[in-house]
Amino acid sequence: ERLIGKIVKISPEGWGFIISKNIKFTRIFFHWSALNQDTLHFTELERGMVVEFEPLDVPDKGVRAIRIRVLEDNEAEVDD
């Protein structure tokens, strides 16, 4: 299942968080290695960018985003 979300935090160490209206009240962790090869490089990501991803439930750690792809502005709308 692919979900739409928005990047809300990016760390220079190579990780960040996404929010999605499909997973309420949760900041979804992602690592730079979860980015698809056909999307932007981690250093090009910015807060507020809309992304498509697959949620992965990691026991004792919560939900992580994998197979992340940055969407063009007109591909999706995300509620804040």
Buried (B, 14 or more C-beta within 10 A) or exposed (E): EEBBBBBBEBEEEEBBBBBBEEBEEBBBBBBBEBBBEEBBEBEEBEEEBBBBBBBBEEEEEBBBBBEBBBBEEEEEEBEE
